[in-house]
């Protein structure tokens, strides 16, 4: 039981994953690892966006992913187009494809990002 209700195993696993990241974030803060604090905060914000938690989103990359998760593709495209971080490239490509934007507009940009997993996800979404 969690918060007075039964949960599915996947829900429990997701909560444990989030708790693990939160614990790692606490440890990074306690030991002064500023680069880890930023990375772990980003992971927590991405989890929040994927789960539809607007309050947990930290910046436009996360709100863009939130809109993508909620099926608001045009808004996701606007938010993600303003972001220049490589990890948001696949989200941008997915938003563009789902918003019926021309995939070719982003092909060169995704290739220039030079991030293998991002390119793979971009190619998979376009299929």
Secondary structure by P-SEA (a helix, b strand, c coil): ccccccccaaaaaaaaaaaaaaaaaaaaaaacaaaaaaaaaaaaaaaaaaaccccccccaaaaaaaaaaacaaaaaaaaaaacccccaaaaaaaaaaaacccccccaaaaaacccaaaaaaaaaaac
